[in-house]
């Protein structure tokens, strides 16, 4: 994709975001101005001073909710692996090349 296509796609995206955002702003502005007018048209009910209840109030007793049982959750640690002896490593070092005679070349003078 060349640079001109990238610039065009970027500008198209910004224009789309601006158009959608502008539509939301315009819709909210219109709804905000219509709400007070609609509220003024509706009548709020009023209580009359001659309110006379026809029923006596009743007292209702409700049993309290029983307490939930307590559940203790104990998570035990996993058992350790069985103990094993560490592996034994044998290192064999070769001796000197001439035998085990203390380094004499084997020739007598």
C-alpha positions as CSV (number, residue, x, y, z in Angstrom):
1,X,0.0,0.0,0.0
2,X,1.5,3.3,-1.0
3,X,1.7,6.4,1.1
4,X,-1.2,8.1,-0.7
5,X,-3.5,5.2,0.0
6,X,-2.5,5.3,3.7
7,X,-3.2,9.0,3.9
8,X,-6.6,8.6,2.1
9,X,-7.6,5.7,4.4
10,X,-6.6,7.8,7.5
11,X,-8.6,10.9,6.3
12,X,-11.6,8.7,5.5
13,X,-11.5,7.2,9.0
14,X,-11.3,10.6,10.6
15,X,-14.2,11.9,8.6
16,X,-16.3,8.9,9.5
17,X,-15.6,9.3,13.2
18,X,-16.4,13.0,13.0
19,X,-19.7,12.4,11.2
20,X,-20.9,9.7,13.6
21,X,-19.8,11.8,16.6
22,X,-21.6,14.9,15.2
23,X,-24.8,12.9,14.7
24,X,-24.7,11.8,18.4
25,X,-24.1,15.3,19.6
26,X,-26.9,16.7,17.5
27,X,-29.3,14.0,18.6
28,X,-28.4,14.7,22.3
29,X,-28.8,18.4,21.8
30,X,-32.2,18.0,20.3
31,X,-33.4,15.5,23.0
32,X,-32.2,17.9,25.7
33,X,-34.3,20.7,24.4
34,X,-37.4,18.6,23.9
35,X,-37.4,17.1,27.4
36,X,-38.4,20.3,29.3
37,X,-41.2,21.0,26.8
38,X,-42.6,17.5,27.2
39,X,-42.3,17.7,31.0
40,X,-44.3,21.0,31.1
41,X,-47.1,19.4,29.1
42,X,-47.8,16.5,31.5
43,X,-49.8,17.1,34.7
44,X,-48.4,15.9,37.9
45,X,-50.9,14.2,40.2
46,X,-51.5,16.0,43.5
47,X,-52.6,14.6,46.8
48,X,-55.8,16.0,48.2
49,X,-56.0,17.2,51.7
50,X,-59.1,15.0,52.3
51,X,-57.3,11.7,51.8
52,X,-59.1,9.1,53.9
53,X,-57.7,5.6,53.9
54,X,-60.4,2.8,53.8
55,X,-58.3,0.0,55.2
56,X,-56.6,-0.2,58.6
57,X,-52.8,-0.7,58.5
58,X,-51.8,-4.3,59.2
59,X,-48.7,-5.4,61.0
60,X,-46.9,-8.2,59.2
61,X,-44.4,-10.4,61.0
62,X,-41.7,-11.9,59.0
63,X,-39.5,-14.8,60.2
64,X,-35.8,-13.8,60.1
65,X,-33.6,-15.5,57.5
66,X,-31.8,-18.5,59.1
67,X,-28.1,-18.1,59.4
68,X,-26.2,-19.9,56.7
69,X,-24.0,-22.8,57.9
70,X,-20.3,-22.1,58.2
71,X,-18.2,-24.1,55.8
72,X,-14.5,-24.4,56.5
73,X,-12.4,-25.0,53.4
74,X,-9.0,-26.4,54.2
75,X,-6.5,-26.8,51.4
76,X,-3.8,-29.2,52.3
77,X,-0.3,-28.9,50.9
78,X,0.7,-31.7,48.4
79,X,2.7,-34.5,49.9
80,X,6.5,-34.1,49.3
81,X,8.1,-36.5,46.9
82,X,9.8,-39.5,48.5
83,X,13.3,-38.9,49.6
84,X,15.9,-40.5,47.3
85,X,19.7,-40.6,47.6
86,X,21.4,-38.3,45.2
87,X,23.0,-40.1,42.2
88,X,26.6,-41.3,42.6
89,X,28.9,-39.9,39.9
90,X,32.2,-41.9,39.3
91,X,35.0,-39.9,37.7
92,X,37.8,-41.9,36.3
93,X,41.0,-40.0,35.7
94,X,43.6,-41.7,33.5
95,X,47.0,-42.2,35.0
96,X,50.3,-40.8,33.6
97,X,51.4,-42.1,30.3
98,X,54.6,-44.1,31.1
99,X,53.5,-46.4,33.8
100,X,53.4,-45.9,37.5
101,X,57.2,-45.8,38.2
102,X,57.4,-42.2,39.3
103,X,58.3,-40.7,36.0
104,X,61.6,-42.3,35.1
105,X,61.9,-42.9,31.4
106,X,62.8,-46.5,31.9
107,X,66.4,-46.2,30.7
108,X,69.4,-47.0,32.9
109,X,72.6,-45.0,32.8
